[in-house]
Amino acid sequence: MELFADSTPITAENFRALFTRKEGTDIKGKPPHYKGSTFQCVIQGYMVHRGDFIHENGTGGESIYGPSIADENFVQKHIGPGILSMAKTGLGSNGSQFFICTAKTEWLDHTQVIFGQVVEGFDVLKAVDEIGSSSGLTSKP
C-alpha cells in the first residue's frame, strides 16, 4: 500500500499507526490496532469495508488521536480499484474504519477522505470482492 502522507498526513499516520501501534489503549482497554479485525462489509463491485476493532460490526472504532479526526481534504479522487478511503458516519467523523474501492466511485469524491492506494495484491482484492454481495454480506466467513 502507498499512503498519501503529503496530502493527508494526519489520516495517513492514523492508518499506519493502527497497523503497527503497540502502546496505548482503546475504549475497551486494548491496544488500538487492526490486528484481528474483520471485514464488516463487502459490497461486490463497490468496496471492501474494515476497521471497526471495537465492536466488529461497523458501529465502532476510533483514531489514534481520540474518538475521531476531521476531514483533511478531498484533493484525491476515487478513480478506480485500490483507492483507500475513510469510512465515516458524518462530517469529520473519521476514526479507524476505512474501505478499499473495487471500482471507480466518483460520487464519493467530496465526502470521503482518500489517504492511499493499493499498489500490489489486486488479485487478493478481487478475490475478496467476489465473495461480497449487494447487501454487504459475504458468501464466506
Legacy VTK file of the C-alpha trace (Angstrom):
# vtk DataFile Version 3.0
C-alpha trace
ASCII
DATASET POLYDATA
POINTS 141 float
0.000 0.000 0.000
1.048 3.547 -0.634
-0.118 6.186 1.844
-0.617 9.797 0.747
1.282 11.385 3.648
1.896 14.581 1.648
-1.772 15.386 1.038
-3.346 13.712 4.104
-0.618 13.436 6.778
-2.925 13.059 9.792
-5.186 10.459 8.179
-2.264 8.516 6.686
-0.466 8.444 10.050
-3.654 7.289 11.787
-3.917 4.347 9.375
-0.201 3.485 9.599
-0.194 3.623 13.392
-3.265 1.398 13.686
-1.350 -1.312 11.816
1.797 -1.003 13.929
0.815 0.543 17.270
1.594 -1.398 20.415
1.161 1.245 23.135
-1.939 2.989 24.418
-5.428 1.573 24.879
-8.778 1.930 23.168
-12.129 2.352 24.915
-12.141 -1.377 25.699
-8.702 -1.164 27.342
-6.908 -2.928 24.479
-4.134 -1.618 22.213
-5.835 0.158 19.284
-4.921 -1.674 16.096
-6.359 -3.505 13.117
-4.791 -6.875 14.001
-7.554 -9.447 14.244
-10.287 -7.135 12.949
-12.598 -8.435 10.242
-14.246 -7.074 7.114
-17.569 -5.608 8.221
-18.968 -5.289 4.729
-18.041 -6.341 1.196
-20.266 -4.819 -1.477
-19.374 -6.505 -4.737
-18.251 -4.071 -7.418
-18.015 -1.184 -4.926
-15.876 -1.629 -1.810
-14.380 -3.729 0.969
-15.005 -2.152 4.412
-12.916 -2.784 7.520
-11.583 -1.110 10.648
-14.072 -1.465 13.493
-11.762 -3.106 16.024
-14.103 -2.134 18.892
-17.425 -3.832 18.018
-16.539 -5.664 14.762
-19.878 -4.668 13.229
-19.210 -1.284 11.625
-20.504 0.821 14.540
-17.250 1.411 16.414
-13.599 2.274 16.156
-11.514 5.299 16.989
-8.494 7.181 15.742
-5.090 7.277 17.435
-5.845 10.932 18.203
-9.133 10.308 20.030
-12.666 9.353 19.004
-12.390 10.915 15.536
-10.408 13.243 13.303
-11.566 15.988 10.975
-11.730 15.669 7.198
-8.291 16.791 5.987
-9.249 17.477 2.383
-10.824 15.996 -0.706
-7.896 16.540 -3.100
-7.550 12.921 -4.227
-10.268 11.299 -6.329
-11.932 7.866 -6.229
-10.555 6.968 -9.659
-10.838 3.192 -9.512
-9.982 -0.046 -7.742
-7.458 0.108 -4.925
-8.244 3.553 -3.521
-8.049 3.672 0.316
-10.682 5.958 1.785
-12.056 6.706 5.244
-15.483 5.340 6.156
-17.457 7.711 8.348
-20.921 8.475 9.630
-20.869 12.214 9.027
-18.739 15.292 8.549
-15.432 14.979 10.411
-16.226 11.589 11.948
-13.155 9.719 10.679
-11.973 7.126 13.194
-10.462 3.783 12.272
-12.942 2.478 9.705
-11.835 2.548 6.090
-12.697 0.986 2.777
-10.848 -0.089 -0.320
-12.634 0.690 -3.570
-13.098 -2.178 -6.000
-14.408 0.147 -8.734
-14.497 3.823 -9.666
-16.653 5.620 -7.063
-16.539 9.268 -8.097
-19.738 10.152 -6.178
-17.602 9.923 -3.002
-15.015 12.484 -4.177
-16.147 15.370 -1.976
-17.348 13.425 1.047
-14.784 10.704 1.854
-11.100 11.397 2.589
-8.695 9.382 0.426
-5.404 8.622 2.161
-3.712 5.989 -0.002
-3.915 3.279 -2.598
-3.197 -0.394 -3.091
-0.122 -0.843 -5.290
0.088 -4.645 -5.376
-2.101 -7.581 -4.443
-5.032 -6.686 -6.668
-5.690 -10.414 -7.072
-6.457 -10.598 -3.340
-8.716 -7.536 -3.537
-10.564 -9.098 -6.474
-10.977 -12.402 -4.598
-12.449 -10.618 -1.567
-14.751 -8.566 -3.816
-16.059 -11.761 -5.419
-17.386 -13.113 -2.099
-19.336 -9.915 -1.461
-22.942 -9.104 -2.280
-25.191 -6.104 -2.881
-26.170 -6.185 0.811
-22.563 -6.301 2.002
-22.853 -9.789 3.467
-20.192 -12.222 2.327
-20.703 -15.705 0.932
-17.792 -16.965 3.076
-16.746 -16.126 6.641
LINES 1 142
141 0 1 2 3 4 5 6 7 8 9 10 11 12 13 14 15 16 17 18 19 20 21 22 23 24 25 26 27 28 29 30 31 32 33 34 35 36 37 38 39 40 41 42 43 44 45 46 47 48 49 50 51 52 53 54 55 56 57 58 59 60 61 62 63 64 65 66 67 68 69 70 71 72 73 74 75 76 77 78 79 80 81 82 83 84 85 86 87 88 89 90 91 92 93 94 95 96 97 98 99 100 101 102 103 104 105 106 107 108 109 110 111 112 113 114 115 116 117 118 119 120 121 122 123 124 125 126 127 128 129 130 131 132 133 134 135 136 137 138 139 140
